Amino acid sequence: MSSTVPHVIHPHVAAQEDQHLLRRRHALVVVLTFLTGSADAIGFLSLGGAFASVMTGNMVLLGLSAGRGDGELALTSGCAIISFIVGVLAGARVVGSAQPDDPVWPRRVTWALVLELLVFVVFLVVWEVTFRAPDARVHLALLMLSAAALGVQSSAIQRFGVPGLSSTYLTGTLTSLIAGVAARSPWADLRPKAQVLLGLMVGAAVGALVALHLPVVAPALLIVPLVLVIAVSARMRA
């Protein structure tokens, strides 16, 4: 007769493990939001005055360009919007849709982030090759690469299927945070939203400083956080 003892997972232990993984997932999303803030600052200050992830802002810029008759701004903001859409479509094909039995961090999310990393590696190569001789067409191409990469990232986060969770669309996060403050929600419920928004602002501040004073290393702000997230997420199990 077999003496094998079945492996029993106690419910409270499983619940603790899930909470640990959820906290780790949130921390990784904050890191991605830092990346987003950096990319937006670099795009706005160094790549033609448009955003890499804030498509609402780019739509406003596109409208402004029509009112002012500014063809250059229309081209920059319009190309950023189109590139972001292409990235979202590509990311959605890789990551798929949320499923009821999904783990805390589906493996396909990491695959989509690897695709984002590949786009940013191309960004890095173009940036370093053309750094000494900047050109408006090159800047536009770099902005489009950055916007496409963040479109992929946006799709990747959507796979979690968590309402309001995003590393690129954060107006809703701000609205939810302020509504929670008005309703006197517990700080434990408000803290994750505040952390995401803080990550965005810190990323934008660091991105602005690097873009203005040390532009040669600007791509590192996009690649290093992403490599960190991919490495950590690849080890997550749920």
N, C-alpha and C positions, 0 to 999 in steps of 0.2 A: 504493500500500500504506500501511496505517496505521502510524504510528510511535509510537503511544501505548504508553507504558511501564506495565505493570501495577503497581498499588500493592501492595507487599509489606509485610506486617506480620510483623516478626520475633517469634518466640515469647517471647523473653525480655523484649522491650519490652511486649508484650501482658500478660505476667505482672506486670510492674512497674506497669502502669496499673491492673490489677485490684487489686493490693495497695493502691495509693493510694486507689482508690474504696472498698475495704473499710475502710480506716482512717478515711476521711471518713464513711462510714456509721456506724461505731461512735461517732465523735465526735458525730454528730447524735443518736444514740440516747441518749448521755450527757446531752445538752441536754434531750431529752424527759424523761429520768428526773429531772433537776433540776426541771422543770415539775411532774412527778408529786409529788415531795416537797413542793413549795410548795403544791400543791392540797390535799394531805392535811393539812398543817399548818393551812391556812386553814379547811378544813372542820371539823377537830377543835376548833379554838380559837374559831371565829367563827360556825359554821353548825350548831350543835346537838350537837357532840361525837361525830360519826361521821366516817368516812373517805371520801374521794372515789374512791380506787383500791384500798384494801386490803380486798377483799371477805371474806377470811378473818377479819380483825379485826371487820368488820361482822357477820358471822355469829356470832362470839363475843358481841358486844354484843347481838345479837338474842336469843341464849340467856340472857344475863344479865338482859335486860329481862323475860323470862318468869319467871325465878327470883325476881326482885325485885318483880314486878308493876309495872314501870315502863312505862306505856303510851307516854309521850313518847319514850323511848329506842327502844322497839320500832318506833314510827312512823318515827323518823329513820333508824335503821339499815336497816329494811326497805325504805323508799323509796330509799335509796342503792343497795341491792342490785338492786332492780328497774330503776332507772335505768341502772345499769351494764350490766345484761343487755340492755336496749333499745339502748344505745350499741354493744355488741358486735355485736348483730344488724344494726344499720344499717351499721356499719363493715364487717362481713363482706360485705354486699351490694355495697358500693362497691368494696372492695379485691379481692374474689375470693380464690381459693386459689393457693398457690405452684405454679409451673410449672417443669419441668426447664430450659426455655430462658429463664427470667427473667433480666433484667439485675441488677446489684448492687442497684440501687434502682428497682424497678418504678414506672412512672408512676402507677399506681393507688394506690400508697401515698401519694403527694403529694395525690391527690384526696381520699383519706380524711382526711388532715391538714387540708385546706381545710374539709371538713365539720366537723371538730373545732373549727377556728378560728371558724366561723360560730356554733357553740353557745357558745363562749366570748365572742363579741361580744355575744350576747344576755345572757350572764352579766354582762358589763361594764355594759350599759345598765341592767339591773335593779339591780345593785349601786350604781351612781352615783345613780340616781333615788331609791332608798330608803335611802341611806346615813345621812341625817340622822334618819330615823324607823324604826329597826330593828323588825322584827316577826317572830315565830316562824314564821309561814306563809311569809313572804318568804325567811327563812333556809332553810327546808326546800326551797323552790323552787330557790334558788341551789345548795344541795347536790346536788339532783337534776340540775341542768344540768351541774355539774362532774363528777359521776359518769358521766353519759351521755357527756360529751366524752372522758373517760378510757377509757370502754368502746370508743369509736371508735378511740382511739389504740392500745389493746391489740390490736384486730383488725388495725390497719395494720401493726404490727410483726410479727404472725404471718405476714403475706404473704411475709416474707423466707425463711421456711422453715428458719430456723436453730435447731436445738434449744437451748433454754436462753436464747435471746436474747429479752429482754422489757424494757419500760420501766415496767411496772406490777406484774408478779408477780416479786418478787425474793427470796422465801424460797429458791427453788431455786437462784438465783444465789449466795446466801450459802452454801448447803449445798455447791455445787460448788466454791466458793472454798476452804472449809475442808478439803474432801476432797482438793483439789489440794495444799494446804499439807501435809497429812498424808502425801501420797504424794510429796512433794518434787518437784512439777512445776516446770518452768522458769518464771521470773518472767514471761517473755514470754507464757506461757499464762494466768497468773494475773492479769496487769495489767488486761486488759479487764474482768474481773469486778469487780476492786477499784475501777476507775474508775466503773463503773455504780453500785455501792453508795455510793461517795463522793458521786457526783452526787445520789443520793437524799437522803443526810443533809445535804448542804450546802443543797439546795433546801428541806428541812424546816426547817433552822435559819433561813434567810433568810425563808421564809414565816411562821415564828413571830414573828420580829422585826417584820416588816411588819404582820402581823395585830394585834399588840399595841400597836405604837407609831405606825404610819403606815397605818392601814387603808384610807384613801382611794385609795392606789395599789396595793392588793393585786391587782386584776385584771391589772395590768401584768406581774406575775410569771407569769401564765398565757399572756398573749397575745404578749408580746415574744419569749420563747424559741421559741414556735410559729411566729411569722412568720419568724424567722431560719432555722429548719429548713426551712420551705416554700421560702423564697427560695434557699437553698443547694441543696436537693434538686432543685429545678426545673432547675438547671444541670448536674446530674450526668448523665453518659452512660456506658454500659457495653455 
